Amino acid sequence: MNLRITFCLLFFIAISLVKASLPREVLSERASNSNGNIITINSDEFVSVFDGVGDRDYYLAVEFTAASPDSRCELCKTLHPIFESVAYTVGKKVTNANVYFVEIDAEDHLAKMKEAGLRDIPKLWIYPPFDSVYKSSNADPYDTRLPFPSNINLTSAHYEFNVPQGAPVSDYELLYAKFVSSICNVNVHIDKKTDISSILKSFIIFTVVFRLLKKKYSNFTEMLRDKNMYICICLFLIYINMSGFNFCIQRGVPFLTQSKKGKVQVLAGGAQYQQGSEMIISILFQLGFTVMLAALIVVPQYFSGPNASLFIISASTGLFLLYNVFTTMFIAKDHDYPFNAIEMFHQEL
């Protein structure tokens, strides 16, 4: 009798595991033991990946492809190395990422894919955690998430990476990395190999331009010895690099955005976001701080007595007010920012 009860319990546990989404522990182990952080799904696991009703609390980045080298799918051969590169980068550099990369070979799962309505490949989809898109039956009526469906399958809620029309193939990797970053909240930084041809072209162009300038302007070499020119160049590079220029270029952010009320915003809401206009604002503040600090150091040397003291007090007050304008603007992005003495104005993003 006890053996029968034990057998029944094991049977029901096995059935529940088949119906549930693959648990995080299993995926983590298989990802760490895999080649390049990509999990290959076997034919008997298809149901547990897509048709499960378990509590999936992770992102699932899936590539539907034709993995065979003899495949006639040219786009599959183009996108697969991109999928491999992003998956490898996440596995190597983002150890706590809440995303698993899964490969579905159409040759092994063709019948089930057709049954679900997926008839063309390749596809790069991301399935979010259930609680980010679905709500329970007793959820708040104002909850905008979807009602939890009676059946979860391959075509349930997901994000699709659309291959950009007209974009060069060399940009696909960066675009897919941005797609994964924005959906899964991970910072995917792709290390590009050094392009020797680009370095040679830059060197040749620089050499030619330098020779032409030297030939045309007799005092060109004297200008190169002017330390003030290098000071200006260094300051310019410092301002550009501290303004978030690299972030804006890598993410392709807009210069201005629009608020929910339809008003133009010069600041993006949230300390983790930035838009192009904030680069200009940042550089202007840096210039203001630089000018006032330089004035406090240099100008008092040309004053004496009460005039010097008055100038120092005025410039210090201006520097203090400028700092508080800067921190007040930052408070609009990060309400918990503590280093602000006076809130100069109120701004909502």
C-alpha positions as CSV (number, residue, x, y, z in Angstrom):
1,M,0.0,0.0,0.0
2,N,2.8,2.4,1.0
3,L,4.6,1.6,-2.2
4,R,1.5,2.5,-4.3
5,I,1.1,5.8,-2.4
6,T,4.8,6.6,-2.9
7,F,4.5,5.7,-6.6
8,C,1.5,8.0,-7.1
9,L,3.2,10.9,-5.3
10,L,6.2,10.5,-7.6
11,F,4.0,10.3,-10.6
12,F,2.1,13.5,-9.8
13,I,5.4,15.3,-9.0
14,A,6.8,14.3,-12.3
15,I,3.6,15.5,-14.1
16,S,3.8,18.9,-12.3
17,L,7.4,19.4,-13.3
18,V,6.6,18.7,-16.9
19,K,3.8,21.3,-16.8
20,A,5.8,23.9,-14.9
21,S,8.3,26.3,-16.5
22,L,11.9,25.1,-16.3
23,P,13.1,26.2,-12.8
24,R,15.8,28.8,-12.5
25,E,18.2,26.3,-10.8
26,V,18.1,23.9,-13.8
27,L,18.6,26.7,-16.3
28,S,21.5,28.2,-14.4
29,E,23.3,24.9,-14.2
30,R,22.7,24.2,-17.9
31,A,23.8,27.7,-18.9
32,S,27.1,27.4,-16.9
33,N,27.8,24.0,-18.4
34,S,26.9,25.1,-21.9
35,N,29.0,26.4,-24.8
36,G,28.7,30.2,-24.7
37,N,25.8,30.5,-22.2
38,I,23.2,29.1,-24.7
39,I,20.9,26.4,-23.6
40,T,19.7,24.0,-26.3
41,I,16.2,22.7,-25.8
42,N,15.6,19.0,-26.5
43,S,12.4,17.8,-28.1
44,D,11.0,16.4,-24.9
45,E,11.5,19.8,-23.1
46,F,9.5,21.9,-25.5
47,V,6.3,21.7,-23.4
48,S,8.0,22.6,-20.2
49,V,9.5,25.7,-21.7
50,F,6.5,27.3,-23.4
51,D,3.3,25.5,-22.3
52,G,4.1,25.5,-18.6
53,V,1.9,27.3,-16.1
54,G,4.6,27.6,-13.4
55,D,5.8,30.8,-11.9
56,R,8.5,31.9,-14.4
57,D,10.4,34.7,-12.6
58,Y,13.1,35.3,-15.2
59,Y,13.5,36.5,-18.8
60,L,13.9,34.0,-21.6
61,A,15.7,35.1,-24.7
62,V,14.9,32.6,-27.4
63,E,16.3,32.1,-30.8
64,F,14.1,30.1,-33.2
65,T,16.5,29.1,-36.0
66,A,17.8,26.4,-38.3
67,A,21.0,25.3,-36.7
68,S,22.2,22.9,-39.3
69,P,25.1,24.2,-41.4
70,D,23.3,22.8,-44.5
71,S,20.3,25.0,-43.9
72,R,19.2,27.3,-46.7
73,C,18.2,30.0,-44.3
74,E,20.7,32.7,-44.9
75,L,19.2,35.1,-42.3
76,C,19.5,32.3,-39.7
77,K,23.3,32.1,-40.5
78,T,23.5,35.9,-40.1
79,L,21.6,36.2,-36.8
80,H,23.0,33.2,-35.0
81,P,26.5,34.6,-34.5
82,I,24.9,37.8,-33.1
83,F,22.7,35.8,-30.7
84,E,25.8,33.8,-29.7
85,S,27.9,37.0,-29.1
86,V,25.2,38.7,-26.9
87,A,24.6,35.5,-24.9
88,Y,28.3,35.0,-24.3
89,T,28.8,38.6,-23.3
90,V,25.9,38.4,-20.7
91,G,27.2,35.1,-19.3
92,K,30.7,36.4,-19.0
93,K,30.2,40.0,-17.8
94,V,26.8,40.1,-16.1
95,T,26.9,37.3,-13.6
96,N,23.6,38.2,-11.9
97,A,21.6,38.7,-15.0
98,N,18.0,37.6,-14.8
99,V,17.9,36.3,-18.4
100,Y,18.6,32.9,-19.9
101,F,19.4,32.4,-23.6
102,V,17.7,29.4,-25.3
103,E,18.1,28.0,-28.8
104,I,15.2,26.2,-30.5
105,D,16.2,24.3,-33.6
106,A,13.4,24.1,-36.1
107,E,14.6,20.7,-37.2
108,D,13.9,19.2,-33.8
109,H,10.6,21.1,-33.0
110,L,9.1,21.8,-36.4
111,A,5.7,20.1,-35.8
112,K,5.2,21.8,-32.4
113,M,6.2,25.2,-33.9
114,K,3.8,24.8,-36.7
115,E,1.1,23.7,-34.3
116,A,1.6,26.9,-32.3
117,G,1.4,29.1,-35.5
118,L,5.1,29.8,-35.9
119,R,5.8,29.2,-39.6
120,D,8.9,31.2,-40.4
121,I,12.3,31.6,-39.0
122,P,14.6,33.0,-37.7
123,K,12.9,34.7,-34.7
124,L,14.6,36.4,-31.8
125,W,12.0,36.7,-29.0
126,I,12.2,37.6,-25.3
127,Y,9.6,36.1,-22.9
128,P,9.3,38.3,-19.7
129,P,8.5,37.0,-16.2
130,F,4.9,36.2,-15.7
131,D,4.3,38.8,-13.0
132,S,5.5,41.6,-15.2
133,V,2.8,41.0,-17.9
134,Y,0.1,39.0,-16.1
135,K,-2.0,39.8,-13.1
136,S,-3.9,37.5,-10.7
137,S,-7.7,37.3,-10.5
138,N,-7.7,39.3,-7.3
139,A,-5.5,42.1,-8.6
140,D,-6.3,45.8,-8.3
141,P,-8.9,46.8,-10.9
142,Y,-6.6,49.6,-12.1
143,D,-3.8,47.1,-12.7
144,T,-2.9,47.5,-16.4
145,R,-1.3,44.0,-16.8
146,L,-3.1,41.3,-18.7
147,P,-5.3,38.7,-17.0
148,F,-3.5,35.5,-16.4
149,P,-4.5,33.2,-19.4
150,S,-5.7,29.7,-18.9
151,N,-2.9,28.4,-21.1
152,I,0.6,29.6,-21.6
153,N,2.2,28.7,-25.0
154,L,4.8,29.6,-27.5
155,T,2.9,32.7,-28.8
156,S,2.0,34.1,-25.4
157,A,3.2,37.6,-24.4
158,H,6.7,38.2,-25.7
159,Y,8.9,40.9,-27.2
160,E,10.2,40.5,-30.8
161,F,13.4,41.8,-32.2
162,N,12.7,43.1,-35.7
163,V,15.6,42.9,-38.1
164,P,16.1,46.6,-39.1
165,Q,15.4,47.3,-42.8
166,G,18.2,49.1,-44.5
167,A,20.6,48.9,-41.6
168,P,24.0,47.3,-42.4
169,V,24.6,43.8,-41.0
170,S,27.5,45.1,-39.0
171,D,25.0,47.1,-36.9
172,Y,22.7,44.1,-36.1
173,E,24.8,43.0,-33.1
174,L,24.7,46.4,-31.4
175,L,21.0,46.7,-32.1
176,Y,20.2,43.3,-30.6
177,A,22.4,44.1,-27.6
178,K,20.4,47.3,-27.0
179,F,17.2,45.3,-27.4
180,V,18.2,42.8,-24.7
181,S,19.5,45.6,-22.5
182,S,16.3,47.6,-22.6
183,I,14.0,44.6,-22.1
184,C,15.9,42.6,-19.5
185,N,17.5,45.5,-17.6
186,V,21.1,44.3,-18.2
187,N,24.0,46.3,-19.5
188,V,25.3,44.4,-22.5
189,H,28.6,45.9,-23.7
190,I,29.9,44.2,-26.8
191,D,33.7,44.3,-27.2
192,K,34.5,45.0,-30.8
193,K,37.7,43.7,-32.3
194,T,40.2,46.3,-33.5
195,D,39.7,47.1,-37.1
196,I,43.2,47.4,-38.6
197,S,42.0,48.9,-41.8
198,S,40.2,51.7,-40.0
199,I,43.3,52.5,-38.0
200,L,45.4,52.6,-41.2
201,K,42.9,54.9,-42.9
202,S,42.8,57.3,-39.9
203,F,46.6,57.3,-39.8
204,I,46.9,58.1,-43.5
205,I,44.3,60.9,-43.3
206,F,45.9,62.4,-40.3
207,T,49.4,62.4,-42.0
208,V,48.1,63.9,-45.2
209,V,46.2,66.7,-43.4
210,F,49.1,67.4,-41.1
211,R,51.5,67.7,-44.1
212,L,49.1,70.0,-46.0
213,L,48.6,72.3,-43.0
214,K,52.3,72.4,-42.3
215,K,53.0,73.3,-46.0
216,K,50.3,76.0,-46.2
217,Y,50.9,77.7,-42.8
218,S,54.5,78.6,-42.0
219,N,53.7,79.1,-38.3
220,F,51.7,75.9,-37.9
221,T,54.5,74.2,-36.0
222,E,54.7,77.2,-33.6
223,M,51.0,76.9,-33.0
224,L,51.5,73.2,-32.0
225,R,53.9,74.4,-29.3
226,D,51.3,76.7,-27.8
227,K,50.3,75.1,-24.4
228,N,47.0,77.1,-24.3
229,M,45.8,75.2,-27.3
230,Y,46.3,71.9,-25.5
231,I,44.7,73.2,-22.4
232,C,41.6,74.1,-24.4
233,I,41.5,70.8,-26.2
234,C,41.8,68.9,-22.9
235,L,39.1,70.9,-21.3
236,F,36.8,70.3,-24.3
237,L,37.4,66.5,-24.1
238,I,36.8,66.5,-20.3
239,Y,33.5,68.4,-20.8
240,I,32.4,66.0,-23.5
241,N,33.3,62.8,-21.7
242,M,31.7,64.0,-18.4
243,S,28.5,65.1,-20.2
244,G,27.4,61.5,-20.9
245,F,28.2,61.8,-24.6
246,N,29.2,58.1,-24.9
247,F,26.0,56.9,-23.1
248,C,23.8,59.0,-25.5
249,I,25.7,57.7,-28.6
250,Q,25.6,54.0,-27.5
251,R,21.9,54.1,-26.6
252,G,20.8,56.3,-29.5
253,V,18.8,58.5,-27.2
254,P,16.6,61.4,-28.5
255,F,17.7,65.0,-28.0
256,L,14.3,66.0,-26.4
257,T,11.4,64.0,-25.0
258,Q,7.7,64.6,-24.3
259,S,6.1,64.3,-20.9
260,K,2.8,62.4,-20.3
261,K,1.1,65.8,-20.4
262,G,2.5,66.6,-23.8
263,K,5.1,69.1,-22.7
264,V,8.6,69.1,-24.0
265,Q,11.1,67.9,-21.4
266,V,14.7,69.0,-21.3
267,L,15.5,66.4,-18.6
268,A,14.7,62.7,-18.7
269,G,12.9,61.2,-15.7
270,G,15.0,58.9,-13.6
271,A,18.7,59.0,-12.7
272,Q,19.3,55.9,-15.0
273,Y,18.1,57.7,-18.1
274,Q,19.6,60.5,-20.1
275,Q,18.6,62.4,-23.3
276,G,20.7,64.6,-25.6
277,S,19.7,68.0,-24.2
278,E,21.2,66.9,-20.8
279,M,24.6,66.9,-22.5
280,I,24.3,70.6,-23.3
281,I,23.0,71.4,-19.7
282,S,25.9,69.4,-18.2
283,I,28.5,71.2,-20.2
284,L,27.0,74.6,-19.4
285,F,27.1,73.8,-15.7
286,Q,30.7,72.6,-16.0
287,L,31.7,75.8,-17.8
288,G,30.0,77.9,-15.1
289,F,31.8,76.0,-12.3
290,T,35.1,76.3,-14.1
291,V,34.8,80.1,-14.8
292,M,33.8,80.9,-11.2
293,L,36.5,78.7,-9.7
294,A,39.1,80.2,-11.9
295,A,37.8,83.7,-11.1
296,L,38.1,83.0,-7.4
297,I,41.7,81.9,-7.8
298,V,43.0,84.5,-10.3
299,V,40.9,87.7,-10.0
300,P,41.6,88.5,-6.3
301,Q,45.2,89.0,-7.2
302,Y,44.2,92.2,-9.1
303,F,42.2,93.6,-6.2
304,S,43.3,94.9,-2.8
305,G,41.6,95.6,0.5
306,P,37.8,95.6,0.7
307,N,37.3,95.2,-3.1
308,A,39.1,91.8,-3.0
309,S,36.9,90.6,-0.1
310,L,33.7,91.9,-1.8
311,F,34.6,90.0,-5.0
312,I,35.4,86.8,-3.2
313,I,32.1,87.0,-1.3
314,S,30.1,87.7,-4.5
315,A,31.8,84.9,-6.5
316,S,31.4,82.4,-3.6
317,T,27.7,83.3,-3.4
318,G,27.3,82.8,-7.1
319,L,29.1,79.5,-7.0
320,F,26.9,78.3,-4.1
321,L,23.7,79.4,-6.0
322,L,24.9,77.7,-9.2
323,Y,25.6,74.5,-7.3
324,N,22.1,74.5,-5.8
325,V,20.5,75.1,-9.3
326,F,22.4,72.1,-10.5
327,T,21.4,69.9,-7.5
328,T,17.8,71.1,-7.8
329,M,17.7,69.9,-11.4
330,F,19.2,66.6,-10.4
331,I,16.6,66.2,-7.6
332,A,13.9,66.2,-10.3
333,K,15.6,63.0,-11.7
334,D,16.5,61.4,-8.4
335,H,14.1,62.5,-5.5
336,D,16.4,60.9,-2.9
337,Y,19.5,62.9,-3.8
338,P,20.7,64.2,-0.4
339,F,23.3,66.9,-1.3
340,N,21.1,69.9,-1.9
341,A,21.0,72.9,0.5
342,I,18.3,75.0,-1.2
343,E,15.7,73.9,-3.7
344,M,15.8,76.8,-6.1
345,F,12.7,75.8,-8.0
346,H,10.3,72.8,-8.3
347,Q,10.3,70.6,-11.3
348,E,8.3,67.5,-12.1
349,L,9.3,65.0,-14.8
